[in-house]
Amino acid sequence: MNIAVIGTGYVGLVSGVCFAEFGFNVVCVDNDVSKILNLQKGLVPIYEPGLDKILSKNSEAGRLKFTSKIAEAIVTADIIFIAVGTPSKSDGSADLSYVYNAIEEMSAYVNHNAILVIKSTVPVGTTRKIKQFLINKGINIDVAFNPEFLKEGAAVDDFMHPDRVILGIESKKAQKALFNVYRPLYVFNIPFVFTDWETAELSKYASNAFLAMKVTFINEMADLCESCGADINEVALAMGLDKRIGSKFLQAGPGYGGSCFPKDTSALNDFADKLGVQLPLVQETIKSNNKRRKKMVEKILSACNYDLKGKNISVLGVTFKANTDDMRDSPSVEIINELISRGAYVRIYDPSFSKQAKEIFDNLEWSNNAYDNCNNADAVVILTDWSEFRALNLHELNKRVKSPLLIDLRNIYTLSDVKEAGFSYCSVGRAFRGNE
Ligand code: UDX
């Protein structure tokens, strides 16, 4: 079976490479010629651990090709995946122009037995509109919707070991063909959910909105913990042991970011609003999360006795989460800009050496490691939970800093770790520990 994947971003590239790993012949298409040239050389444009190895292996095996000429991919394709971006428009709705451009382009070459599969996250009802769009052009091919649940930084593993495969289909033919595409997962007893287009589309938004709400809930509980003396990490542990709640996505922090939660929550809210359906929980999740960045600045200010003028702040981690180089909607942007506006000198170290981050904070000083970044610091702020920040030698850090204040917005450390190393410690959802 020949597969074409249009779009080689975080979703398209991982999907194309993994389909090739399943043994299919895959051609990935992108209109970014330089990206395609790099991919042809085996250069992976995204920070996705393990992706480069399986990309090279499958390219060398001749199963995986990259092209900027859509015709090359489409004419022989049995299954065509659309995996282009659906960014938020200024009104919060999803921008579908890349999806329709891709479909317009491919429609000139599509073989009439092919199946078109939308993998991009699209508002409910979009797959049906795409079907009609194609019929209006005289193209009557099967169309399906197959959402992705790939976490950045864990996308290959999430693709190979999903909790479920959701397939919105319109025919037995599509069901059979797509079952075959994902058959390699079947051997792991991965559940397949075959359903209609709208149900599949909403399942994607509902899943992401629920996860965003779960993170926001634990962040609000963290605020309550700070006022009542409870420990949010232990509250999360105690909650998560209830199988109905589950322990994932209960890590309190600076609020969610990334290219999906913010976009998908606002698109879902916008879509419901247009149907006259109010989603107060989703609306409050968005509001609560947006307010959280300012709350984190307040926390840092308070730990620095409300005086940041001329203070050296060492920031460890700026990407929206660990194991990615992605800065989209990262809490660090608003937080760092607020600190600078209050007179702080901010220096950054991020293990991804993210190019996006260097462009955003192009006027700030960067270090090559956490320790140098803490030289002469008045405060150290951990913004992203990179694993290398979990075992810092705090005694060594204490020798570097000007004043031993650690503000840990990801609760990486325990109060005792930090106290023993002589730091004052400020974290999320746990009492401030000055140097008592
Ligand atoms: C998310 C969904 O998990 C994935 O299924 C979907 O396909 C794309 O969007 P991603 O945005 O890559 O994936 O990151 P994720 O790991 O879900 O984290 C999202 C945000 O929530 C990050 O800012 C992260 O820091 C935050 N988060 C996550 C928390 O603050 N606490 C948690 O416990 C988990």
Residues whose N, C-alpha, C, O or C-beta is under 5 A from the ligand:
A	BS01	UDX	E148 F149 L150 K151 E152 V215 K248 F249 L250 Q251 G253 G255 Y256 G257 G258 S259 C260 F261 F320 K321
